[in-house]
Amino acid sequence: MIAVVGPGDSTDPTVLAAAERVGALLAEAGHEVVTGGLGGVMAAASRGAKSAGGAVVALLPGDDRSAANEYADVVVATGLGQGRNVLVVRSADAVIAVGGSWGTLSEVAVARRLGRPVVWLYGWTIDGPADPIPTASSPEDAVAQIRSLLSP
């Protein structure tokens, strides 16, 4: 299972197209996709995964399952607010972050603390860590990198 994380309020067509393509590529490669279940990057990645015949898990911040985007196969209303970001990352074997926001940064940070592979596409540059977060140049590159990081 691969998490695709990114801003729920993104309207950037480049970022949304990239997230949709990432979702499709992951599904085509046989991965389930987990997201925070709402709009923006989460909906785009979910749409892409569903269009490629994949399965999508949505972990919502609130209590209302009907808040999930229409592409989710499994919806979990956590009631944890932003705390659900930890569940999204913990449930995944790896994380692809598309775009940048404070919520996305929190998911990237938690993933790194947990030792999960992370690749960032159209994200922020983070200075300082001894092991910088790999960045991707395209959806194809992001998926190829994450699959390589998952391989023994």
C-alpha positions in Angstrom: 0.0 0.0 0.0 1.4 3.4 -1.0 0.2 6.7 0.5 -0.3 9.6 -1.8 -0.4 12.8 0.2 -0.7 16.4 -0.7 -2.8 19.6 -0.2 -6.5 18.9 0.0 -7.2 22.4 -1.2 -4.9 22.4 -4.2 -6.3 23.8 -7.5 -3.0 23.8 -9.3 -3.7 21.9 -12.5 -0.1 20.7 -12.8 -0.1 19.3 -9.3 -3.5 17.7 -9.7 -2.7 16.1 -13.0 0.5 14.7 -11.5 -1.3 13.3 -8.5 -3.9 11.6 -10.8 -1.1 10.1 -12.9 0.7 8.9 -9.8 -2.5 7.2 -8.6 -2.9 5.5 -12.0 0.7 4.4 -12.2 0.6 2.9 -8.7 -2.6 1.0 -9.5 -1.2 -0.3 -12.7 1.8 -1.6 -10.8 -0.5 -3.5 -8.4 -0.4 -1.2 -5.4 -3.3 -0.1 -3.3 -3.5 3.6 -2.7 -4.2 5.2 0.7 -5.0 8.9 1.0 -6.6 11.3 3.5 -9.8 10.8 1.5 -10.8 14.4 0.8 -10.3 16.8 -2.2 -7.4 18.3 -4.1 -4.4 15.9 -4.4 -6.2 13.2 -2.4 -9.1 13.1 -4.8 -6.9 13.4 -7.9 -4.7 10.4 -6.8 -7.8 8.4 -5.9 -9.4 9.2 -9.3 -6.2 8.0 -11.0 -6.0 4.8 -9.1 -9.7 4.0 -9.7 -9.4 4.8 -13.4 -6.6 2.2 -13.6 -8.7 -0.4 -11.8 -7.0 0.0 -8.4 -8.2 0.0 -4.8 -8.4 3.2 -2.8 -8.5 3.5 1.0 -9.6 6.9 2.5 -8.7 7.8 6.1 -10.8 10.8 6.9 -10.1 13.4 9.6 -13.7 13.8 10.7 -16.6 11.5 11.8 -18.7 11.8 8.6 -18.0 9.0 6.1 -19.9 10.8 3.4 -17.2 13.5 3.3 -14.9 11.1 1.4 -14.3 11.7 -2.3 -16.3 9.5 -4.6 -13.3 7.3 -5.6 -12.7 5.6 -2.2 -13.4 1.9 -1.9 -12.9 1.8 1.9 -13.7 4.8 4.0 -12.6 5.1 7.6 -13.9 8.2 9.5 -11.2 8.5 12.2 -12.5 11.5 14.1 -8.9 12.5 14.7 -8.6 15.7 12.8 -5.0 16.3 11.6 -4.0 13.3 13.7 -5.3 11.1 10.9 -2.1 12.1 9.0 -0.2 9.6 11.2 -2.6 6.8 10.3 -2.3 7.5 6.6 1.5 7.2 6.8 1.5 4.3 9.2 -0.8 2.3 7.0 1.5 2.7 4.0 4.7 1.0 3.0 5.9 4.2 1.3 4.7 7.7 0.7 4.6 9.9 -2.4 4.0 13.5 -1.6 2.6 15.7 -4.4 2.6 19.4 -3.9 3.3 21.2 -0.7 1.4 22.3 2.4 1.9 22.2 6.1 -0.3 19.0 6.4 1.8 17.4 3.6 5.0 18.4 5.5 3.7 16.7 8.6 3.0 13.5 6.8 6.4 13.6 5.2 8.0 14.2 8.6 6.1 11.3 10.2 7.0 9.0 7.4 10.7 9.8 7.7 10.5 9.3 11.5 8.9 5.9 10.9 11.5 4.9 8.3 9.1 4.8 5.4 10.5 5.7 2.0 9.3 9.1 0.8 9.5 10.8 -2.6 8.4 14.3 -3.2 7.0 15.6 -6.5 6.4 19.4 -6.8 7.0 19.7 -3.1 9.1 21.8 -0.8 12.9 21.7 -0.6 13.9 20.8 3.0 17.4 21.9 4.0 19.1 20.3 6.9 18.5 16.5 7.1 21.6 14.3 6.7 19.5 12.2 4.3 17.5 14.6 2.1 14.1 13.7 0.8 14.3 12.5 -2.8 12.5 14.6 -5.3 11.0 13.4 -8.6 10.8 15.1 -11.9 7.6 13.5 -13.1 4.9 11.1 -11.9 6.7 8.3 -13.7 9.9 9.2 -11.9 8.2 9.4 -8.5 6.7 5.9 -8.9 9.9 4.4 -10.2 11.9 5.9 -7.3 9.4 4.7 -4.7 9.3 1.2 -6.2 13.1 1.1 -6.2 13.2 2.2 -2.6 10.8 -0.6 -1.7 12.9 -3.2 -3.5 15.4 -5.2 -1.3 
